[in-house]
Amino acid sequence: MENVIIKKASKNDIPVILDLLYELGRPRPQNNSEVKRFESKIIKYLYDTDKQIIVAKLEGNVIGIVCIMFLSRLNRKPPEMYIPELVIAKKHQGKGIGKKIIEYCVIFATKKKCHRIRLESGNQRTDSHKFYRKIGFEQSSLSFTKNIS
Ligand SMILES: CC(C)(COP(=O)(O)OP(=O)(O)OC[C@H]1O[C@@H](n2cnc3c(N)ncnc32)[C@H](O)[C@@H]1OP(=O)(O)O)[C@@H](O)C(=O)NCCC(=O)NCCS
């Protein structure tokens, strides 16, 4: 765990970022053009000042990612840090890496003068709910979804 480095992602990390997103249950691309489309979305993300992908690296290999968005809320001057994705590779879970990457986010959010960090976690992810509670997050809302397609 001490050897794990937390840093901003680079273009070279894209293939592993995609793998980890599939591990999280995000849709797999069906053909090469979809792979290209996913890759270019990640590249846009890397260059967007309101977004960030942070990786956890062990001996140069990406073993976890967290994606971050800075959202501006109408009724608040300070931004909100929103985390749409967090995943640690299965064989590295339970070793303190998720906690370490979130601690990095807390420092980052503080530097950016955010008023809070917010995320959603599916009802079925009961293990991750325990993780978030353990590291100091509170359940503050219910999330409602209407699928369109
Ligand atoms: C959820 C996830 C990010 C947690 O990361 P992790 O590296 O496995 O968790 P850590 O080892 O850093 O755990 C930090 C603390 O939470 C506790 N914790 C983690 N999972 C737990 C669980 N299922 N039940 C109880 N406590 C748990 C740990 O015991 C640890 O406590 P400690 O600080 O007292 O030792 C990771 O397991 C994961 O990627 N899961 C699959 C994808 C996922 O669910 N992502 C979240 C989507 S919303």
Ligand as a Chemical Component Dictionary entry (heavy atoms), coordinates in Angstrom:
data_LIG
# 
_chem_comp.id                   LIG 
_chem_comp.type                 NON-POLYMER 
_chem_comp.pdbx_formal_charge   0 
_chem_comp.three_letter_code    LIG 
# 
loop_
_chem_comp_atom.comp_id 
_chem_comp_atom.atom_id 
_chem_comp_atom.alt_atom_id 
_chem_comp_atom.type_symbol 
_chem_comp_atom.charge 
_chem_comp_atom.model_Cartn_x 
_chem_comp_atom.model_Cartn_y 
_chem_comp_atom.model_Cartn_z 
_chem_comp_atom.pdbx_ordinal 
LIG C1  C1  C 0 -15.640 0.012  -2.946 1  
LIG C2  C2  C 0 -14.140 0.094  -3.231 2  
LIG C3  C3  C 0 -13.847 1.325  -4.052 3  
LIG C4  C4  C 0 -13.403 0.183  -1.863 4  
LIG O1  O1  O 0 -11.997 0.253  -2.083 5  
LIG P1  P1  P 0 -11.010 -0.712 -1.295 6  
LIG O2  O2  O 0 -9.647  -0.381 -1.670 7  
LIG O3  O3  O 0 -11.465 -2.114 -1.504 8  
LIG O4  O4  O 0 -11.329 -0.295 0.242  9  
LIG P2  P2  P 0 -10.251 -0.005 1.371  10 
LIG O5  O5  O 0 -9.394  -1.216 1.533  11 
LIG O6  O6  O 0 -9.561  1.283  1.118  12 
LIG O7  O7  O 0 -11.187 0.133  2.656  13 
LIG C5  C5  C 0 -11.201 1.319  3.474  14 
LIG C6  C6  C 0 -11.958 1.020  4.745  15 
LIG O8  O8  O 0 -13.306 0.622  4.415  16 
LIG C7  C7  C 0 -13.566 -0.666 4.967  17 
LIG N1  N1  N 0 -14.354 -1.448 4.015  18 
LIG C8  C8  C 0 -14.123 -1.604 2.689  19 
LIG N2  N2  N 0 -15.063 -2.440 2.168  20 
LIG C9  C9  C 0 -15.848 -2.794 3.202  21 
LIG C10 C10 C 0 -16.986 -3.639 3.316  22 
LIG N3  N3  N 0 -17.489 -4.295 2.274  23 
LIG N4  N4  N 0 -17.573 -3.795 4.533  24 
LIG C11 C11 C 0 -17.082 -3.146 5.630  25 
LIG N5  N5  N 0 -15.989 -2.327 5.584  26 
LIG C12 C12 C 0 -15.403 -2.166 4.392  27 
LIG C13 C13 C 0 -12.212 -1.317 5.154  28 
LIG O9  O9  O 0 -12.236 -2.321 6.146  29 
LIG C14 C14 C 0 -11.352 -0.143 5.541  30 
LIG O10 O10 O 0 -11.521 0.138  6.915  31 
LIG P3  P3  P 0 -10.245 0.574  7.844  32 
LIG O11 O11 O 0 -9.791  1.915  7.300  33 
LIG O12 O12 O 0 -10.773 0.624  9.204  34 
LIG O13 O13 O 0 -9.215  -0.487 7.623  35 
LIG C15 C15 C 0 -13.606 -1.169 -3.960 36 
LIG O14 O14 O 0 -13.818 -2.307 -3.170 37 
LIG C16 C16 C 0 -14.221 -1.360 -5.334 38 
LIG O15 O15 O 0 -13.691 -0.873 -6.313 39 
LIG N6  N6  N 0 -15.339 -2.124 -5.423 40 
LIG C17 C17 C 0 -15.946 -2.458 -6.700 41 
LIG C18 C18 C 0 -16.482 -1.252 -7.451 42 
LIG C19 C19 C 0 -17.402 -0.380 -6.619 43 
LIG O16 O16 O 0 -18.314 -0.857 -5.941 44 
LIG N7  N7  N 0 -17.144 0.934  -6.691 45 
LIG C20 C20 C 0 -17.940 1.931  -6.037 46 
LIG C21 C21 C 0 -19.037 2.323  -6.964 47 
LIG S1  S1  S 0 -20.144 3.480  -6.220 48 
# 
loop_
_chem_comp_bond.comp_id 
_chem_comp_bond.atom_id_1 
_chem_comp_bond.atom_id_2 
_chem_comp_bond.value_order 
_chem_comp_bond.pdbx_ordinal 
LIG C1  C2  SING 1  
LIG C2  C3  SING 2  
LIG C2  C4  SING 3  
LIG C2  C15 SING 4  
LIG C4  O1  SING 5  
LIG O1  P1  SING 6  
LIG P1  O2  DOUB 7  
LIG P1  O3  SING 8  
LIG P1  O4  SING 9  
LIG O4  P2  SING 10 
LIG P2  O5  DOUB 11 
LIG P2  O6  SING 12 
LIG P2  O7  SING 13 
LIG O7  C5  SING 14 
LIG C5  C6  SING 15 
LIG C6  O8  SING 16 
LIG C6  C14 SING 17 
LIG O8  C7  SING 18 
LIG C7  N1  SING 19 
LIG C7  C13 SING 20 
LIG N1  C8  SING 21 
LIG N1  C12 SING 22 
LIG C8  N2  DOUB 23 
LIG N2  C9  SING 24 
LIG C9  C10 SING 25 
LIG C9  C12 DOUB 26 
LIG C10 N3  SING 27 
LIG C10 N4  DOUB 28 
LIG N4  C11 SING 29 
LIG C11 N5  DOUB 30 
LIG N5  C12 SING 31 
LIG C13 O9  SING 32 
LIG C13 C14 SING 33 
LIG C14 O10 SING 34 
LIG O10 P3  SING 35 
LIG P3  O11 DOUB 36 
LIG P3  O12 SING 37 
LIG P3  O13 SING 38 
LIG C15 O14 SING 39 
LIG C15 C16 SING 40 
LIG C16 O15 DOUB 41 
LIG C16 N6  SING 42 
LIG N6  C17 SING 43 
LIG C17 C18 SING 44 
LIG C18 C19 SING 45 
LIG C19 O16 DOUB 46 
LIG C19 N7  SING 47 
LIG N7  C20 SING 48 
LIG C20 C21 SING 49 
LIG C21 S1  SING 50 
# 
